[in-house]
Amino acid sequence: MRTRLIKTDGLVQQVLEGGFENDNAPLVLLIHGFPELAISWRAQVQALGAAGYHAVAPDMRGYGGTDKPEGAAAYSILNLVGDMVDLVRALGKTSCVVVGHDWGAPVAWHCALLRPDVFRAVAGLSVPFQPRRTKGPPTAAMAAITKRAGLGDLYIVRFQAADAHRALEADPATTLRKLFYAYDGATPAARKSTGFMPEGVALLDTIADDATLPPWMGADHFEEYVQAFSSGGFSGPLNWYRALDLNWSQTAFLQDQRITPPALFVVGQDDPVRHYAGGAEAGLKDWALGLTRSVVVPGAGHWIQQERADEVNALLLAFLGGLPAKPSSQAQGLG
């Protein structure tokens, strides 16, 4: 594996890659979520590279070693998909398979939705495709629904505040330790985060102060996260959430459009994100028309590609192995 910087249109992206020695290796992009980095895919980059694929995991826009534009408008879903199209071209390929986890899953789904000519297959981990709603922007609806149900505030709504990142930046190590703990499969159910919090209570205050690192998270690996978020902050990552209503306004042209490339969905049985995104799992086959498998991993939590690396690797390799032969890897056609 290696890490390098790649200049794309208007953005410098830092990537972790494996299998780069073979120019003809099929490209697989691995898109991380919040609060993650390219290194969350280290086990997959290694396994896919060893299996003959060119596996590339970028630090996404606003994260790690990649550029961090100012303002929420720079983090719309169209920007994020565009970054991946640009990265495919910069890597000298015309097509790839795209895999996303957490926030990376909606990006991956939209890659396949918007550019099926480039993204020939898609796998989403933890978060199913959620189609655009017709009744207006999502954040006000989220707030109304949760309050009506007596659930308090969903963290996604709290993240809309312009200064929401400051509480997370006060002590990045504590923030990351608590978030990784609260969404991990090994954490007792009563101590997991539901994503909801009482009015006036901060997200981090809903997670126990004695939260420990998950079993799969070594001290050195954790320190990589701490250093990256101490340096880069949480403003860029939270701008992904702050662009949700902008995404709604910019994607009317996608209303009712279906995802046509072959697709895979994998989720941990005990993933707390299912409390608020799980409702879309049952209908996924109606929106991802090429869905080949929908897998629930027993006992797994949210950080599934790190918690259950071997199982995820096996699922991805089986999915990749069942795809039609890739088209030519030469770069014409993406100019």
N, C-alpha and C positions, 0 to 999 in steps of 0.2 A: 504494500500500500504506500501511497505518497500523498502529500498535501501540496497544492500549488494554487496560484492565483490565475484566474482567466478573465480577460477583458471582454465583456460583451457590450451590447449597445447601451451606453450610458451607465454601466454598472461594472464594478470589479467584484467578481465572485471568488471566494475561497472554496476549494473543493477537496474532498478526500476521495481517492479513487484506487481501484484495484483492477487487475486484468487489462491494464493499458498497453501491455507489450504487444498485443495482437491487434493490428489495425482493422481486422475484419470481425472482431468480436462484437456481438450484438450489444447495443447500449441499453443500460438500465439506469434510470435516474431515481434516486431515493430522497424524498422530501420530508424533512423533519417538521415537528410541531413546536408547541410552547410548553415549558421553557427548555427547549432542546437545542442541539447543534448537529452538524454533520457527524460528529463522533458517536451519536446515538445509533448510527448504522454501522459501526465498525465491524461487528460480527457478520453482517450481511455483505458488506463490501468485500471482506475476506472470503466468505463462502462463495459468493457469486463470481468473484474474480478467479478463484480456483476452479470453478466449473466452466470457465471459458467465456464468461460475460465481461464486458467493460462496465463495471459498477461505479457510479459517480454519485456522491452525496455532497451537495453544496451546503455551506452555511447560507441560509436564506436571507433575503433582503432584510436588513435591520439587525442581523445576528452575527456574532462571532467575527470572523475575518472578512466578511463581505460588507460592502458599502451600506451606509445607514442614512438614506435621504431623510430630510426633515419633513414633518407634516403628515397627517393621516391620509391625505389624498394620494400620496406616493405609494400607498400600500393597498390599493384596490386589487380585487381579484384579477382584473385585466393586466395590471402591472406584474402580478406574481406569475400568472400564466406566461406573459410575455418574457419574463426572465428565463423561464424554462425553455421556451422556443429558441431564444437567443443562445442559451447554453448548448442545446443540441447542435445548432449550427456552428458555434465556436469549437465544438468537439469534432467537427468534420463529418457529421452524420446527417442523414435526412429523416431518420425515424428512431424511436426508442420505445421501451416499455417504461411506464411511470408508476412509481409506488409512493404512497404518502401515508404518514402517520399523524394522528391528532389534527392540528391545523393543516398539516401537509396533505391530509386526505382530501379536504375540499379543493385544495389546489390541484391535486392529481385528478380528481373527478372532473374538474373544469378544464383541465388540459385535454382530456379525452372528449369532453363535450364540445369544446371550441375548435380543437385542431385534431380530429381523428386521422387526418392525413399524416401528421407527425407522430402522434402518440398512439401506437398500434395496439396497445393493451394497457390496462390500468388495474392496480391493486390498491385498495383502501384499507388501512388498519385503524381500528377503534372508532372511526367516525364514518357512518354511511353517507351517501349522497343525500342532500336535503334540497329538494326543488324550491325554486323561487315561489314565495307566497304571493297571492294576488291582492291582498287586502292592505298593502302598505308596508313601510319599512319595518324591519324586524325588532329593533331594540325596544321600541315603545310597547310592542305587543308582548315581548318577553316580560317586561316589567309588570304589565297589567295582569298577565296570566299568573305569574308567581305570587303576586300580592293577593289576587283573588283566591288563590288556593291556600293562602296562609303560609307560604314557603319563605317569605322574606324576599331578599334580593339575590338574583343569580349573579355570579361574579362577572359574567360577560357584560351585564348592565353596569356594574360598578366600574369596570374598566373603561367605560365611555368618558369618565371624568378626565379633564386635561392633565390633572396632576396625579392620576392614579398610580403612575409608575414610581412616584417618589417613595411611597411606603415600601415597595419591593426593593428599592435601591438602598434603603437605610442600612440593611445588613444582608447582602446577597447570599451569603452562606446559609443564614437561617431561612431565608425565603426559599432557596432551592431545596434545602434539606426537608423542610416542611411539605413542600409541594410534591417532591418525589415520594415521600412517606405516605402522604394522604391519598395518593392515587395508585398505590402499589398493591398487587394481589396478595402479598404476604401480610399486609396490615390488617388487624382485626376489623371486622365490619363496622363496629361501633366507633372506631377511630378514623375511618376513612372520611374524606370530605364528600359531601353530596353536591358541592358547587353552590349551595344556597346558604345564606347567612341572615341572621336577624338584622332588622334595621338598626344602624348605628354601630354594628359590630364588624370589624375588619376581617377580611378573608383569613389572614394569617392567625388571627386571634381565635378562629374556630378550629385550629389544628393544635394539638397538644405540644407544649414546649419541650417535652422529652422525646419528640419525634426523632427517630434514628434513620440512618441511611438504609435503603432497601438491601436485601441480601446480595443482589447482583452488583451493587454500586460500591466499588472499591474506593479507598481514600484518594488514590492518585487520579482515578477517573473523575471523581467528584471535584477535585481541585481544578481540573481542566474547565469544568463548568463555572466554578466560582471565579476563576481568573477572567474568563470570557465575559461574564455578566458584570463583574466589577469594572471592567474596562469599557464595555459597550453599553451598559445600562439596560433598562427595560422599556424605554420610551418607544423604540422601534418595534419591538415585539408587541406591545400593547396597541400600536397603531394598526395592526392587523384587525383587532377587534373594533377599533374606532372607525374603521372603514366599512363596517357591515352595512350601514344604511346607504352609503355611497355605492356599495356593490349592488344593492337592490335597485337603486335608481339607474345604474349603468347597464343592467342586464335584462331589461324588458324584452330585448330582442331574442333572449333565450327562453322566454316563457314557454313551458310545456315541451321543450326540446328534450329528446332522450339521448342517453349515452349509448353508442353503438359498438365500440370495440370490445373484445373479450375482457371480462372483468372478474376480479376476485375480491371478496370481503372477508376480513378476519377481525374478530373482536374477543377480548377477554371476558369470560363469564362474569367476573366480579369487577369489571371496569366501572368506576363511578360515573363516567361520562354517559353511560347508558341511562342515567336518571333524567337527562335532558335531551340527548340525541338519539337514544335507543328507539324512540317511536318510529323513526324512519327506516329501521332495519327490515320490518315486515314488508314494506312496499318497495324495497330496493330493486327487486326483480322487475318491477314495472317501469323503472327509470333507467336502470342499467340493463339494456336488452340482451347484452352478451354475457350476463353473469353466469359463470361456470360453477362457482361454489360460494357458499356463505358459511364460514366456519366459526363456531363459538368454542374457544379454548377453555376447558374446565379449570377453575381456580385462578386463572390469570387476571391481572389487573390492567391498568391503562398503558404501562410502558412495555408493551407486549414484545416488541422486537429486541428489547434488552432483557426483560424477565424470562422470556421463553425463546431465546435466540435459535436453538436447534430446531424447535418446532416451526418457527416462522421461516427459517431457512429452507426446511423441507417443503413447506407449503409453497413458497415462492419458486423454488426450483421445479416442483411438479407443475405449477402453473406455466412457467416459462417453457418448460419442455413440451407442453401440450399446444403451444401456439404454432400457427403456420410459419413456414420459413420466412425469415426477415427479408425485406427488399434490399437492394444495393445500398451500401453504406456510404457511397460517394456523396459529396456535398451539393451536387447540382439539384436545383429544385427548391432550395431554401434561400436563395439569394435575395 
